[in-house]
Each structure stands twice: as structure tokens, then as C-alpha cells.
Amino acid sequence: MHGDYADAEDVVREPFVRALARPGQLRRVDNPEAWLRTVALKVARSRFRRRVDR
């Protein structure tokens, strides 16, 4: 989706960083895996939109 390996790594890493920064938030969700995927997708979309808008 990104074409840049380093950027893709950052997109995958970001949800885990957010989860570790706020462990209580991840404990409150019914499906933590879905939460991680959703955050990763939102991060990927945001980065893609920023790159396209340049």
C-alpha cells in the first residue's frame, strides 16, 4: 500500500506504541486485535493522504 518499507514498518509499529502508552485503553476494548488493525489502517490512510496532498 505504501511502497516504502520503512514507512510500512512505522504504520505497523504505531498501534503497538499507542497501546503501550495507554494500556488501560486496550484493556477496555472487546477485541484488541481489531483495535490494533483499526489503528494501523487509520495511520496508513493518514500517511497516504498526506503524501498525496503534497
C-alpha positions in Angstrom: 0.0 0.0 0.0 2.8 2.4 0.8 5.6 1.3 -1.4 8.1 2.3 1.2 9.3 -0.5 3.5 10.4 1.9 6.3 7.0 3.7 6.2 5.1 0.4 6.3 7.1 -0.6 9.4 6.2 2.6 11.1 2.5 2.1 10.2 2.6 -1.4 11.8 4.6 -0.2 14.8 2.4 2.8 15.7 -0.7 0.9 17.0 1.6 -1.0 19.4 3.2 2.2 20.6 -0.2 3.7 21.3 -1.3 0.5 23.1 1.8 0.6 25.3 1.4 4.3 26.0 -2.2 3.7 27.2 -2.6 0.1 28.4 -6.0 0.8 30.0 -7.5 1.8 26.7 -6.6 -1.6 25.1 -8.0 -3.5 28.1 -11.4 -1.8 27.7 -11.9 -2.9 24.1 -13.7 -6.2 23.3 -11.4 -7.2 20.5 -7.8 -5.9 21.0 -6.7 -7.4 17.6 -9.4 -5.5 15.8 -8.4 -2.3 17.7 -4.8 -2.7 16.6 -5.8 -3.3 13.0 -8.1 -0.3 13.0 -5.4 2.0 14.4 -2.9 0.7 11.8 -5.4 1.3 9.0 -6.1 4.8 10.2 -2.4 5.6 10.4 -1.8 4.2 6.9 -4.7 6.3 5.5 -3.5 9.4 7.2 0.1 9.0 5.9 -1.2 8.1 2.4 -3.4 11.3 2.3 -0.5 13.5 3.5 1.7 12.1 0.7 -1.0 12.5 -2.0 -1.7 16.1 -0.9 1.9 17.2 -1.3 
